[in-house]
């Protein structure tokens, strides 16, 4: 299993949709964002978080932790050694979003401790990915794209928050700071996506070539 990571607005879902068309030999899975973005729990928890992060951070982070662990276990059981590329993971949920929430006071010390205990326990029962595919984008470009797509849940999203999440992705995937030895050993393919690859076939084709080579070397 390979995991596509990147900031909000990087184009992860679009990237995976195009990858499925260009590489029919692999299987892809999009992030189950409807679980926390839509009204599945009677309200959009993502909208609630952006509007009142100190109230909703722990609720949202524990929900996404549960959903991503569930999806990862299903991936292992159903697809085995099939080359599978999935959108986001429990790891960025922890090292980027939840950790950022704690450092900016959205999670209390007790909530952060409980979250870490759940993360540690649950990830012991899942296999780590073969590699990460990091769609790297500058925060200002990501912010412009979120405004352009006009998702209701992102109406309160700020550039400052995207800068925080960008920095956490850089620490996690490039500097590999504050992560486990097992996580440090996982290779990372970095693709710059400041240019809208969906509108530039040549750029996307370059990404596909890089992705094919990355998988061949790590599968």
MARBA-910592 format. One record per atom (N, C-alpha, C): atom name; x, y, z; residue in one letter. Coordinates in nm, 3 decimals. Layout:
BEGIN
   atom         x         y         z   type
     CA         X         Y         Z      A
...
***
This chain:
BEGIN
   atom         x         y         z   type
      N     0.084    -0.119     0.000      X
     CA     0.000     0.000     0.000      X
      C     0.088     0.125     0.000      X
      N     0.051     0.220    -0.085      X
     CA     0.116     0.350    -0.091      X
      C     0.015     0.457    -0.050      X
      N     0.064     0.566     0.008      X
     CA    -0.025     0.668     0.061      X
      C     0.008     0.804     0.000      X
      N    -0.094     0.870    -0.053      X
     CA    -0.079     1.006    -0.104      X
      C    -0.108     1.103     0.010      X
      N    -0.013     1.189     0.039      X
     CA    -0.028     1.288     0.144      X
      C    -0.012     1.429     0.085      X
      N    -0.058     1.527     0.159      X
     CA    -0.044     1.665     0.114      X
      C    -0.142     1.755     0.184      X
      N    -0.117     1.883     0.175      X
     CA    -0.199     1.983     0.242      X
      C    -0.340     1.986     0.184      X
      N    -0.430     2.048     0.254      X
     CA    -0.565     2.074     0.204      X
      C    -0.551     2.159     0.077      X
      N    -0.618     2.118    -0.030      X
     CA    -0.610     2.194    -0.154      X
      C    -0.500     2.150    -0.248      X
      N    -0.423     2.047    -0.210      X
     CA    -0.312     2.001    -0.296      X
      C    -0.362     1.929    -0.421      X
      N    -0.483     1.878    -0.417      X
     CA    -0.537     1.806    -0.533      X
      C    -0.522     1.656    -0.523      X
      N    -0.526     1.602    -0.402      X
     CA    -0.503     1.459    -0.382      X
      C    -0.609     1.373    -0.452      X
      N    -0.735     1.409    -0.436      X
     CA    -0.843     1.330    -0.498      X
      C    -0.833     1.337    -0.650      X
      N    -0.808     1.454    -0.704      X
     CA    -0.792     1.470    -0.849      X
      C    -0.674     1.388    -0.898      X
      N    -0.563     1.394    -0.826      X
     CA    -0.443     1.320    -0.862      X
      C    -0.473     1.170    -0.869      X
      N    -0.538     1.117    -0.768      X
     CA    -0.566     0.974    -0.765      X
      C    -0.664     0.933    -0.874      X
      N    -0.762     1.017    -0.901      X
     CA    -0.857     0.987    -1.008      X
      C    -0.785     0.978    -1.142      X
      N    -0.693     1.070    -1.168      X
     CA    -0.617     1.068    -1.293      X
      C    -0.517     0.953    -1.297      X
      N    -0.459     0.920    -1.182      X
     CA    -0.366     0.807    -1.175      X
      C    -0.439     0.678    -1.210      X
      N    -0.560     0.661    -1.162      X
     CA    -0.636     0.540    -1.193      X
      C    -0.658     0.525    -1.344      X
      N    -0.679     0.638    -1.412      X
     CA    -0.697     0.633    -1.558      X
      C    -0.565     0.603    -1.629      X
      N    -0.457     0.662    -1.581      X
     CA    -0.327     0.646    -1.646      X
      C    -0.258     0.515    -1.611      X
      N    -0.289     0.460    -1.494      X
     CA    -0.225     0.337    -1.446      X
      C    -0.332     0.236    -1.405      X
      N    -0.403     0.178    -1.499      X
     CA    -0.511     0.084    -1.465      X
      C    -0.465    -0.040    -1.391      X
      N    -0.334    -0.064    -1.392      X
     CA    -0.282    -0.181    -1.321      X
      C    -0.279    -0.162    -1.170      X
      N    -0.296    -0.041    -1.122      X
     CA    -0.300    -0.016    -0.978      X
      C    -0.444     0.014    -0.935      X
      N    -0.467     0.006    -0.806      X
     CA    -0.599     0.035    -0.750      X
      C    -0.586     0.155    -0.657      X
      N    -0.684     0.244    -0.659      X
     CA    -0.678     0.363    -0.574      X
      C    -0.799     0.370    -0.483      X
      N    -0.784     0.444    -0.374      X
     CA    -0.894     0.465    -0.278      X
      C    -0.891     0.609    -0.231      X
      N    -1.003     0.679    -0.247      X
     CA    -1.011     0.818    -0.204      X
      C    -1.042     0.826    -0.055      X
      N    -1.004     0.939     0.003      X
     CA    -1.028     0.962     0.146      X
      C    -1.178     0.964     0.175      X
      N    -1.223     0.896     0.281      X
     CA    -1.366     0.896     0.314      X
      C    -1.408     1.025     0.382      X
      N    -1.384     1.136     0.312      X
     CA    -1.408     1.267     0.372      X
      C    -1.555     1.291     0.405      X
      N    -1.645     1.216     0.336      X
     CA    -1.788     1.233     0.364      X
      C    -1.821     1.197     0.508      X
      N    -1.735     1.114     0.570      X
     CA    -1.763     1.073     0.708      X
      C    -1.759     1.191     0.805      X
      N    -1.678     1.289     0.774      X
     CA    -1.669     1.404     0.866      X
      C    -1.703     1.538     0.800      X
      N    -1.715     1.539     0.667      X
     CA    -1.747     1.665     0.600      X
      C    -1.898     1.683     0.582      X
      N    -1.969     1.575     0.554      X
     CA    -2.112     1.584     0.528      X
      C    -2.192     1.569     0.657      X
      N    -2.316     1.533     0.643      X
     CA    -2.406     1.531     0.759      X
      C    -2.424     1.392     0.818      X
      N    -2.326     1.306     0.801      X
     CA    -2.338     1.169     0.849      X
      C    -2.360     1.159     0.999      X
      N    -2.316     1.258     1.074      X
     CA    -2.336     1.259     1.219      X
      C    -2.431     1.371     1.260      X
      N    -2.516     1.409     1.165      X
     CA    -2.615     1.512     1.193      X
      C    -2.562     1.652     1.177      X
      N    -2.433     1.664     1.145      X
     CA    -2.369     1.794     1.128      X
      C    -2.234     1.772     1.061      X
      N    -2.180     1.875     1.001      X
     CA    -2.048     1.865     0.941      X
      C    -1.944     1.892     1.049      X
      N    -1.876     1.787     1.093      X
     CA    -1.775     1.804     1.198      X
      C    -1.656     1.884     1.147      X
      N    -1.629     1.876     1.016      X
     CA    -1.519     1.955     0.961      X
      C    -1.550     2.104     0.967      X
      N    -1.673     2.140     0.931      X
     CA    -1.715     2.280     0.942      X
      C    -1.709     2.326     1.086      X
      N    -1.758     2.243     1.176      X
     CA    -1.755     2.277     1.319      X
      C    -1.613     2.303     1.367      X
      N    -1.519     2.218     1.320      X
     CA    -1.380     2.234     1.363      X
      C    -1.321     2.366     1.314      X
      N    -1.342     2.399     1.186      X
     CA    -1.287     2.523     1.133      X
      C    -1.344     2.645     1.205      X
      N    -1.469     2.636     1.249      X
     CA    -1.534     2.750     1.314      X
      C    -1.503     2.758     1.464      X
      N    -1.483     2.642     1.528      X
     CA    -1.455     2.641     1.673      X
      C    -1.359     2.527     1.704      X
      N    -1.230     2.541     1.668      X
     CA    -1.135     2.430     1.680      X
      C    -1.115     2.379     1.822      X
      N    -1.118     2.466     1.921      X
     CA    -1.096     2.418     2.058      X
      C    -1.209     2.329     2.106      X
      N    -1.329     2.350     2.056      X
     CA    -1.442     2.266     2.094      X
      C    -1.443     2.134     2.018      X
      N    -1.405     2.137     1.889      X
     CA    -1.430     2.021     1.803      X
      C    -1.305     1.944     1.763      X
      N    -1.185     1.990     1.798      X
     CA    -1.063     1.924     1.752      X
      C    -1.056     1.778     1.796      X
      N    -1.080     1.752     1.924      X
     CA    -1.067     1.614     1.973      X
      C    -1.172     1.524     1.908      X
      N    -1.294     1.575     1.894      X
     CA    -1.401     1.497     1.831      X
      C    -1.362     1.461     1.687      X
      N    -1.316     1.561     1.611      X
     CA    -1.281     1.537     1.472      X
      C    -1.160     1.445     1.459      X
      N    -1.057     1.467     1.539      X
     CA    -0.935     1.387     1.525      X
      C    -0.958     1.242     1.565      X
      N    -1.037     1.216     1.666      X
     CA    -1.064     1.077     1.703      X
      C    -1.151     1.009     1.598      X
      N    -1.243     1.083     1.537      X
     CA    -1.325     1.026     1.431      X
      C    -1.239     0.990     1.311      X
      N    -1.152     1.081     1.267      X
     CA    -1.068     1.051     1.152      X
      C    -0.971     0.938     1.182      X
      N    -0.922     0.931     1.305      X
     CA    -0.836     0.820     1.346      X
      C    -0.910     0.688     1.329      X
      N    -1.031     0.681     1.379      X
     CA    -1.111     0.560     1.370      X
      C    -1.136     0.521     1.224      X
      N    -1.176     0.619     1.143      X
     CA    -1.208     0.592     1.002      X
      C    -1.086     0.544     0.926      X
      N    -0.972     0.607     0.949      X
     CA    -0.852     0.571     0.873      X
      C    -0.796     0.436     0.915      X
      N    -0.803     0.404     1.042      X
     CA    -0.760     0.271     1.086      X
      C    -0.851     0.166     1.026      X
      N    -0.980     0.191     1.029      X
     CA    -1.076     0.096     0.972      X
      C    -1.047     0.073     0.824      X
      N    -1.024     0.182     0.749      X
     CA    -0.997     0.170     0.607      X
      C    -0.866     0.096     0.582      X
      N    -0.765     0.121     0.665      X
     CA    -0.636     0.055     0.646      X
      C    -0.646    -0.094     0.673      X
      N    -0.722    -0.133     0.773      X
     CA    -0.742    -0.275     0.801      X
      C    -0.817    -0.343     0.688      X
      N    -0.915    -0.275     0.633      X
     CA    -0.990    -0.329     0.519      X
      C    -0.897    -0.346     0.399      X
      N    -0.810    -0.246     0.378      X
     CA    -0.715    -0.253     0.267      X
      C    -0.629    -0.378     0.279      X
      N    -0.578    -0.403     0.400      X
     CA    -0.491    -0.518     0.422      X
      C    -0.564    -0.649     0.397      X
      N    -0.688    -0.659     0.443      X
     CA    -0.763    -0.783     0.433      X
      C    -0.809    -0.811     0.290      X
      N    -0.849    -0.706     0.218      X
     CA    -0.910    -0.725     0.086      X
      C    -0.810    -0.726    -0.029      X
      N    -0.702    -0.649    -0.015      X
     CA    -0.615    -0.630    -0.130      X
      C    -0.478    -0.695    -0.117      X
      N    -0.441    -0.737     0.003      X
     CA    -0.317    -0.811     0.020      X
      C    -0.197    -0.741    -0.041      X
      N    -0.133    -0.809    -0.139      X
     CA    -0.013    -0.754    -0.201      X
      C    -0.041    -0.674    -0.329      X
      N    -0.169    -0.648    -0.359      X
     CA    -0.204    -0.566    -0.474      X
      C    -0.145    -0.426    -0.456      X
      N    -0.098    -0.365    -0.566      X
     CA    -0.048    -0.229    -0.558      X
      C    -0.168    -0.136    -0.541      X
      N    -0.177    -0.078    -0.426      X
     CA    -0.293     0.003    -0.388      X
      C    -0.242     0.140    -0.342      X
      N    -0.303     0.247    -0.394      X
     CA    -0.264     0.382    -0.356      X
      C    -0.384     0.449    -0.292      X
      N    -0.369     0.493    -0.168      X
     CA    -0.481     0.549    -0.094      X
      C    -0.453     0.695    -0.057      X
      N    -0.560     0.767    -0.034      X
     CA    -0.551     0.909    -0.001      X
      C    -0.547     0.931     0.150      X
      N    -0.441     0.994     0.194      X
     CA    -0.418     1.028     0.335      X
      C    -0.415     0.905     0.425      X
      N    -0.371     0.924     0.547      X
     CA    -0.349     0.810     0.635      X
      C    -0.362     0.849     0.781      X
      N    -0.359     0.748     0.863      X
     CA    -0.360     0.768     1.007      X
      C    -0.232     0.839     1.052      X
      N    -0.126     0.826     0.973      X
     CA     0.003     0.884     1.011      X
      C     0.004     1.036     0.998      X
      N    -0.044     1.087     0.884      X
     CA    -0.054     1.233     0.873      X
      C    -0.161     1.287     0.966      X
      N    -0.265     1.204     0.993      X
     CA    -0.365     1.245     1.091      X
      C    -0.301     1.274     1.225      X
      N    -0.204     1.190     1.261      X
     CA    -0.136     1.207     1.389      X
      C    -0.028     1.315     1.383      X
      N     0.069     1.297     1.290      X
     CA     0.188     1.383     1.288      X
      C     0.162     1.523     1.233      X
      N     0.055     1.540     1.158      X
     CA     0.026     1.672     1.099      X
      C    -0.093     1.740     1.166      X
      N    -0.208     1.677     1.160      X
     CA    -0.330     1.745     1.204      X
      C    -0.349     1.743     1.356      X
      N    -0.344     1.626     1.417      X
     CA    -0.365     1.620     1.562      X
      C    -0.251     1.687     1.638      X
      N    -0.127     1.664     1.593      X
     CA    -0.012     1.725     1.661      X
      C    -0.020     1.877     1.650      X
      N    -0.057     1.927     1.534      X
     CA    -0.073     2.071     1.517      X
      C    -0.183     2.124     1.608      X
      N    -0.291     2.047     1.619      X
     CA    -0.400     2.088     1.707      X
      C    -0.356     2.102     1.851      X
      N    -0.275     2.007     1.897      X
     CA    -0.225     2.014     2.034      X
      C    -0.132     2.134     2.053      X
      N    -0.040     2.154     1.958      X
     CA     0.058     2.262     1.972      X
      C    -0.006     2.401     1.966      X
      N    -0.124     2.411     1.906      X
     CA    -0.192     2.541     1.896      X
      C    -0.309     2.553     1.994      X
      N    -0.314     2.461     2.089      X
     CA    -0.413     2.471     2.195      X
      C    -0.553     2.425     2.160      X
      N    -0.569     2.356     2.046      X
     CA    -0.700     2.304     2.009      X
      C    -0.733     2.178     2.089      X
      N    -0.628     2.103     2.126      X
     CA    -0.643     1.985     2.211      X
      C    -0.580     2.013     2.347      X
      N    -0.644     1.970     2.453      X
     CA    -0.584     1.982     2.586      X
      C    -0.475     1.876     2.602      X
      N    -0.396     1.889     2.706      X
     CA    -0.293     1.790     2.733      X
      C    -0.351     1.651     2.752      X
      N    -0.462     1.641     2.821      X
     CA    -0.526     1.511     2.845      X
      C    -0.579     1.451     2.715      X
      N    -0.640     1.536     2.631      X
     CA    -0.693     1.488     2.504      X
      C    -0.581     1.439     2.413      X
      N    -0.470     1.513     2.410      X
     CA    -0.356     1.473     2.329      X
      C    -0.298     1.341     2.377      X
      N    -0.290     1.323     2.508      X
     CA    -0.238     1.198     2.563      X
      C    -0.328     1.081     2.527      X
      N    -0.459     1.099     2.540      X
     CA    -0.552     0.991     2.506      X
      C    -0.546     0.960     2.357      X
      N    -0.537     1.064     2.275      X
     CA    -0.528     1.042     2.130      X
      C    -0.402     0.962     2.097      X
      N    -0.288     1.000     2.155      X
     CA    -0.163     0.929     2.128      X
      C    -0.169     0.783     2.171      X
      N    -0.236     0.757     2.282      X
     CA    -0.248     0.619     2.328      X
      C    -0.330     0.536     2.230      X
      N    -0.439     0.594     2.181      X
     CA    -0.520     0.524     2.082      X
      C    -0.440     0.503     1.953      X
      N    -0.368     0.605     1.909      X
     CA    -0.288     0.595     1.787      X
      C    -0.183     0.484     1.801      X
      N    -0.111     0.483     1.912      X
     CA    -0.007     0.383     1.934      X
      C    -0.066     0.242     1.936      X
      N    -0.177     0.225     2.005      X
     CA    -0.239     0.093     2.015      X
      C    -0.290     0.045     1.879      X
      N    -0.361     0.131     1.808      X
     CA    -0.424     0.090     1.682      X
      C    -0.322     0.065     1.571      X
      N    -0.216     0.145     1.565      X
     CA    -0.118     0.127     1.458      X
      C    -0.031     0.003     1.479      X
      N    -0.034    -0.053     1.598      X
     CA     0.037    -0.179     1.622      X
      C    -0.027    -0.294     1.544      X
      N    -0.152    -0.276     1.504      X
     CA    -0.227    -0.383     1.437      X
      C    -0.240    -0.359     1.286      X
      N    -0.163    -0.267     1.232      X
     CA    -0.166    -0.241     1.089      X
      C    -0.024    -0.243     1.032      X
      N    -0.013    -0.283     0.906      X
     CA     0.117    -0.281     0.840      X
      C     0.147    -0.140     0.790      X
      N     0.270    -0.096     0.803      X
     CA     0.305     0.038     0.751      X
      C     0.303     0.037     0.599      X
      N     0.290     0.153     0.537      X
     CA     0.290     0.160     0.391      X
      C     0.427     0.133     0.332      X
      N     0.429     0.099     0.202      X
     CA     0.555     0.079     0.131      X
      C     0.619     0.213     0.096      X
      N     0.536     0.317     0.086      X
     CA     0.590     0.448     0.053      X
      C     0.485     0.557     0.063      X
      N     0.533     0.680     0.078      X
     CA     0.445     0.797     0.078      X
      C     0.467     0.874    -0.052      X
      N     0.360     0.927    -0.107      X
     CA     0.365     1.015    -0.223      X
      C     0.319     1.152    -0.175      X
      N     0.413     1.244    -0.164      X
     CA     0.386     1.375    -0.105      X
      C     0.359     1.477    -0.215      X
      N     0.234     1.523    -0.224      X
     CA     0.200     1.629    -0.318      X
      C     0.231     1.762    -0.249      X
      N     0.346     1.816    -0.283      X
     CA     0.397     1.936    -0.216      X
      C     0.343     2.062    -0.284      X
      N     0.285     2.150    -0.205      X
     CA     0.225     2.272    -0.257      X
      C     0.249     2.384    -0.156      X
      N     0.272     2.506    -0.204      X
     CA     0.290     2.617    -0.111      X
      C     0.156     2.657    -0.053      X
      N     0.154     2.704     0.071      X
     CA     0.028     2.736     0.137      X
      C    -0.058     2.838     0.063      X
      N     0.004     2.937     0.001      X
     CA    -0.075     3.039    -0.068      X
      C    -0.148     2.982    -0.189      X
      N    -0.084     2.890    -0.261      X
     CA    -0.148     2.826    -0.375      X
      C    -0.260     2.734    -0.327      X
      N    -0.234     2.661    -0.219      X
     CA    -0.337     2.574    -0.162      X
      C    -0.458     2.655    -0.118      X
      N    -0.433     2.769    -0.056      X
     CA    -0.543     2.854    -0.009      X
      C    -0.627     2.904    -0.126      X
      N    -0.560     2.945    -0.233      X
     CA    -0.632     2.993    -0.352      X
      C    -0.720     2.883    -0.410      X
      N    -0.671     2.761    -0.407      X
     CA    -0.750     2.650    -0.464      X
      C    -0.870     2.617    -0.376      X
      N    -0.853     2.626    -0.246      X
     CA    -0.969     2.598    -0.160      X
      C    -1.077     2.703    -0.180      X
      N    -1.036     2.827    -0.204      X
     CA    -1.135     2.932    -0.230      X
      C    -1.204     2.910    -0.365      X
      N    -1.128     2.861    -0.461      X
     CA    -1.181     2.840    -0.595      X
      C    -1.285     2.727    -0.597      X
      N    -1.260     2.620    -0.521      X
     CA    -1.353     2.507    -0.525      X
      C    -1.476     2.528    -0.437      X
      N    -1.469     2.621    -0.344      X
     CA    -1.587     2.667    -0.268      X
      C    -1.664     2.555    -0.198      X
      N    -1.592     2.471    -0.127      X
     CA    -1.661     2.371    -0.045      X
      C    -1.718     2.440     0.078      X
      N    -1.845     2.418     0.110      X
     CA    -1.906     2.484     0.227      X
      C    -1.829     2.459     0.356      X
      N    -1.777     2.339     0.372      X
     CA    -1.706     2.305     0.496      X
      C    -1.576     2.383     0.511      X
      N    -1.523     2.440     0.401      X
     CA    -1.395     2.510     0.405      X
      C    -1.410     2.662     0.404      X
      N    -1.531     2.711     0.421      X
     CA    -1.553     2.856     0.413      X
      C    -1.480     2.932     0.523      X
      N    -1.453     2.866     0.637      X
     CA    -1.383     2.932     0.747      X
      C    -1.234     2.900     0.750      X
      N    -1.186     2.827     0.650      X
     CA    -1.045     2.788     0.644      X
      C    -0.956     2.910     0.623      X
      N    -0.847     2.918     0.698      X
     CA    -0.759     3.035     0.689      X
      C    -0.624     2.997     0.630      X
      N    -0.556     3.098     0.572      X
     CA    -0.421     3.077     0.521      X
      C    -0.327     3.039     0.634      X
      N    -0.346     3.098     0.749      X
     CA    -0.261     3.067     0.865      X
      C    -0.266     2.919     0.899      X
      N    -0.386     2.861     0.896      X
     CA    -0.400     2.718     0.927      X
      C    -0.330     2.634     0.820      X
      N    -0.344     2.670     0.694      X
     CA    -0.277     2.596     0.588      X
      C    -0.125     2.604     0.600      X
      N    -0.075     2.717     0.647      X
     CA     0.070     2.730     0.670      X
      C     0.114     2.636     0.782      X
      N     0.032     2.627     0.887      X
     CA     0.064     2.534     0.996      X
      C     0.069     2.389     0.947      X
      N    -0.031     2.350     0.870      X
     CA    -0.039     2.213     0.822      X
      C     0.072     2.184     0.720      X
      N     0.107     2.283     0.639      X
     CA     0.220     2.268     0.546      X
      C     0.348     2.239     0.623      X
      N     0.374     2.316     0.727      X
     CA     0.495     2.296     0.806      X
      C     0.499     2.158     0.870      X
      N     0.385     2.110     0.914      X
     CA     0.380     1.977     0.975      X
      C     0.407     1.868     0.872      X
      N     0.357     1.883     0.750      X
     CA     0.387     1.785     0.646      X
      C     0.537     1.785     0.612      X
      N     0.596     1.902     0.608      X
     CA     0.740     1.911     0.580      X
      C     0.821     1.843     0.690      X
      N     0.782     1.864     0.814      X
     CA     0.853     1.800     0.926      X
      C     0.836     1.649     0.922      X
      N     0.716     1.604     0.893      X
     CA     0.684     1.462     0.894      X
      C     0.750     1.387     0.778      X
      N     0.733     1.438     0.657      X
     CA     0.773     1.361     0.538      X
      C     0.913     1.394     0.487      X
      N     0.961     1.515     0.507      X
     CA     1.093     1.552     0.456      X
      C     1.199     1.553     0.565      X
      N     1.179     1.632     0.670      X
     CA     1.275     1.634     0.780      X
      C     1.268     1.506     0.863      X
      N     1.152     1.441     0.860      X
     CA     1.126     1.319     0.939      X
      C     1.161     1.344     1.086      X
      N     1.108     1.455     1.134      X
     CA     1.135     1.500     1.270      X
      C     1.025     1.452     1.364      X
      N     1.065     1.393     1.477      X
     CA     0.969     1.352     1.579      X
      C     0.884     1.233     1.542      X
      N     0.931     1.148     1.451      X
     CA     0.856     1.029     1.412      X
      C     0.934     0.905     1.453      X
      N     0.871     0.790     1.445      X
     CA     0.934     0.665     1.487      X
      C     1.040     0.621     1.386      X
      N     1.129     0.531     1.431      X
     CA     1.231     0.478     1.341      X
      C     1.167     0.406     1.223      X
      N     1.058     0.336     1.248      X
     CA     0.988     0.266     1.141      X
      C     0.938     0.364     1.035      X
      N     0.884     0.478     1.080      X
     CA     0.835     0.577     0.986      X
      C     0.951     0.641     0.908      X
      N     1.065     0.659     0.971      X
     CA     1.179     0.721     0.904      X
      C     1.230     0.635     0.788      X
      N     1.211     0.505     0.798      X
     CA     1.263     0.414     0.695      X
      C     1.173     0.406     0.571      X
      N     1.055     0.465     0.576      X
     CA     0.962     0.456     0.463      X
      C     0.999     0.562     0.359      X
      N     1.021     0.522     0.234      X
     CA     1.060     0.617     0.131      X
      C     0.948     0.714     0.096      X
      N     0.988     0.832     0.049      X
     CA     0.892     0.938     0.015      X
      C     0.920     0.989    -0.126      X
      N     0.818     0.990    -0.210      X
     CA     0.827     1.052    -0.342      X
      C     0.765     1.191    -0.332      X
      N     0.840     1.294    -0.366      X
     CA     0.791     1.431    -0.359      X
      C     0.756     1.480    -0.499      X
      N     0.631     1.522    -0.518      X
     CA     0.585     1.578    -0.645      X
      C     0.538     1.721    -0.621      X
      N     0.599     1.816    -0.688      X
     CA     0.556     1.955    -0.674      X
      C     0.430     1.976    -0.756      X
      N     0.323     2.022    -0.688      X
     CA     0.193     2.036    -0.755      X
      C     0.143     2.179    -0.754      X
      N     0.235     2.275    -0.747      X
     CA     0.192     2.416    -0.755      X
      C     0.125     2.444    -0.889      X
      N     0.174     2.377    -0.994      X
     CA     0.109     2.389    -1.124      X
      C    -0.010     2.292    -1.127      X
      N    -0.122     2.336    -1.177      X
     CA    -0.243     2.252    -1.180      X
      C    -0.225     2.142    -1.285      X
      N    -0.186     2.025    -1.239      X
     CA    -0.153     1.915    -1.329      X
      C    -0.272     1.867    -1.410      X
      N    -0.394     1.884    -1.357      X
     CA    -0.512     1.841    -1.431      X
      C    -0.529     1.921    -1.560      X
      N    -0.479     2.043    -1.561      X
     CA    -0.490     2.129    -1.679      X
      C    -0.364     2.126    -1.765      X
      N    -0.262     2.053    -1.721      X
     CA    -0.136     2.046    -1.794      X
      C    -0.093     1.899    -1.807      X
      N    -0.136     1.833    -1.912      X
     CA    -0.107     1.690    -1.931      X
      C     0.042     1.656    -1.926      X
      N     0.127     1.745    -1.978      X
     CA     0.270     1.716    -1.977      X
      C     0.322     1.705    -1.834      X
      N     0.277     1.796    -1.748      X
     CA     0.318     1.792    -1.608      X
      C     0.268     1.666    -1.540      X
      N     0.142     1.632    -1.565      X
     CA     0.088     1.511    -1.503      X
      C     0.161     1.386    -1.552      X
      N     0.193     1.381    -1.680      X
     CA     0.265     1.266    -1.733      X
      C     0.401     1.251    -1.666      X
      N     0.465     1.362    -1.634      X
     CA     0.593     1.357    -1.562      X
      C     0.572     1.297    -1.423      X
      N     0.462     1.335    -1.359      X
     CA     0.430     1.278    -1.227      X
      C     0.407     1.127    -1.237      X
      N     0.339     1.084    -1.343      X
     CA     0.311     0.941    -1.361      X
      C     0.441     0.863    -1.380      X
      N     0.532     0.917    -1.461      X
     CA     0.661     0.851    -1.481      X
      C     0.735     0.837    -1.348      X
      N     0.737     0.944    -1.271      X
     CA     0.804     0.940    -1.141      X
      C     0.737     0.839    -1.048      X
      N     0.604     0.834    -1.052      X
     CA     0.530     0.742    -0.966      X
      C     0.557     0.597    -1.005      X
      N     0.555     0.569    -1.135      X
     CA     0.584     0.432    -1.181      X
      C     0.722     0.388    -1.134      X
      N     0.820     0.475    -1.150      X
     CA     0.957     0.441    -1.110      X
      C     0.965     0.419    -0.959      X
      N     0.897     0.503    -0.884      X
     CA     0.897     0.491    -0.737      X
      C     0.839     0.357    -0.695      X
      N     0.728     0.317    -0.754      X
     CA     0.665     0.190    -0.719      X
      C     0.753     0.073    -0.759      X
      N     0.812     0.079    -0.877      X
     CA     0.899    -0.030    -0.923      X
      C     1.016    -0.052    -0.827      X
      N     1.063     0.056    -0.768      X
     CA     1.180     0.046    -0.679      X
      C     1.143     0.003    -0.538      X
      N     1.017     0.015    -0.503      X
     CA     0.980    -0.011    -0.362      X
      C     0.878    -0.123    -0.343      X
      N     0.817    -0.171    -0.450      X
     CA     0.711    -0.270    -0.436      X
      C     0.764    -0.401    -0.377      X
***
